[in-house]
Amino acid sequence: MRKQADPTNVFLIVMSLSTQDYGLPGQFQLGAAAYVSLTVIDDMRVTTLHHSLVVALGYPFEGPVYSVYTERGVSENGFVILENVSTNASATYKRRVYTANRCGFYIKSE
């Protein structure tokens, strides 16, 4: 992508979209979700990149209502732990979502 004001300033937008299984451990909720990772690259010399994560719980069975999440780690079973970024700054509850794209033949795979 280029800016019209400065065509020499070029940057890449990389998007990864997948459907994954998710679980909300305190709410006994499981299902499918759309998982989107966005990365903007404006300098090819950087060694680390920032990934913005958005997830739509219930997709493709419900409309894609995306929420922003931050990555909080990996569980002992290999699920990625995501924490919801609330649109309300005074909210104290943050939804924790466990998600993974299971594939292949593993001991604990379904």
C-alpha positions as semicolon CSV with decimal commas, in nm:
position;residue;x (nm);y (nm);z (nm)
1;M;0,000;0,000;0,000
2;R;0,121;0,351;-0,078
3;K;0,018;0,687;0,056
4;Q;-0,096;0,932;-0,209
5;A;0,087;1,216;-0,037
6;D;0,417;1,021;-0,027
7;P;0,436;0,739;-0,286
8;T;0,784;0,639;-0,168
9;N;0,640;0,535;0,170
10;V;0,531;0,176;0,103
11;F;0,401;-0,071;0,360
12;L;0,252;-0,419;0,356
13;I;-0,063;-0,535;0,528
14;V;-0,063;-0,910;0,598
15;M;-0,390;-1,074;0,698
16;S;-0,442;-1,432;0,807
17;L;-0,800;-1,559;0,838
18;S;-0,893;-1,901;0,973
19;T;-1,177;-2,077;1,148
20;Q;-1,078;-2,233;1,477
21;D;-1,228;-2,407;1,777
22;Y;-1,272;-2,194;2,087
23;G;-1,372;-2,242;2,447
24;L;-1,469;-2,013;2,734
25;P;-1,359;-2,209;3,041
26;G;-1,576;-2,037;3,304
27;Q;-1,892;-2,034;3,093
28;F;-1,896;-2,388;2,952
29;Q;-1,916;-2,248;2,600
30;L;-1,750;-2,417;2,299
31;G;-1,776;-2,367;1,925
32;A;-1,624;-2,236;1,607
33;A;-1,478;-1,888;1,564
34;A;-1,320;-1,675;1,293
35;Y;-0,964;-1,581;1,390
36;V;-0,798;-1,291;1,209
37;S;-0,439;-1,178;1,254
38;L;-0,339;-0,843;1,102
39;T;0,020;-0,728;1,069
40;V;0,142;-0,400;0,921
41;I;0,501;-0,398;0,794
42;D;0,646;-0,055;0,724
43;D;1,014;-0,134;0,773
44;M;1,170;-0,450;0,630
45;R;1,462;-0,429;0,875
46;V;1,262;-0,488;1,194
47;T;1,311;-0,819;1,370
48;T;0,980;-0,829;1,562
49;L;0,628;-0,755;1,439
50;H;0,309;-0,652;1,617
51;H;0,006;-0,871;1,542
52;S;-0,344;-0,734;1,595
53;L;-0,594;-1,011;1,672
54;V;-0,969;-1,006;1,618
55;V;-1,202;-1,299;1,682
56;A;-1,568;-1,354;1,590
57;L;-1,713;-1,614;1,828
58;G;-1,979;-1,838;1,675
59;Y;-1,873;-1,780;1,314
60;P;-1,977;-1,928;1,059
61;F;-2,305;-2,014;1,235
62;E;-2,363;-1,655;1,347
63;G;-2,271;-1,331;1,172
64;P;-1,911;-1,216;1,205
65;V;-1,917;-0,982;1,504
66;Y;-1,547;-0,918;1,565
67;S;-1,387;-0,823;1,897
68;V;-1,025;-0,725;1,959
69;Y;-0,809;-0,959;2,168
70;T;-0,456;-0,969;2,305
71;E;-0,252;-1,285;2,336
72;R;-0,186;-1,393;2,696
73;G;0,003;-1,718;2,646
74;V;-0,044;-2,087;2,574
75;S;-0,224;-2,339;2,796
76;E;-0,076;-2,675;2,896
77;N;-0,293;-2,842;2,627
78;G;-0,159;-2,617;2,352
79;F;-0,451;-2,373;2,329
80;V;-0,373;-2,005;2,271
81;I;-0,514;-1,791;2,555
82;L;-0,667;-1,463;2,436
83;E;-0,803;-1,180;2,648
84;N;-1,075;-0,948;2,521
85;V;-0,997;-0,576;2,491
86;S;-1,313;-0,405;2,615
87;T;-1,455;-0,102;2,437
88;N;-1,548;0,032;2,782
89;A;-1,237;0,157;2,963
90;S;-1,397;0,121;3,307
91;A;-1,492;-0,247;3,258
92;T;-1,314;-0,480;3,498
93;Y;-1,426;-0,811;3,344
94;K;-1,212;-0,939;3,060
95;R;-1,330;-1,245;2,869
96;R;-1,063;-1,516;2,835
97;V;-1,094;-1,730;2,524
98;Y;-0,898;-2,048;2,456
99;T;-0,857;-2,116;2,085
100;A;-0,666;-2,355;1,862
101;N;-0,662;-2,484;1,509
102;R;-0,637;-2,859;1,561
103;C;-0,500;-3,064;1,276
104;G;-0,300;-3,380;1,233
105;F;-0,279;-3,683;1,456
106;Y;-0,189;-3,599;1,814
107;I;-0,241;-3,784;2,140
108;K;-0,510;-3,546;2,269
109;S;-0,661;-3,445;1,933
110;E;-1,030;-3,497;1,862
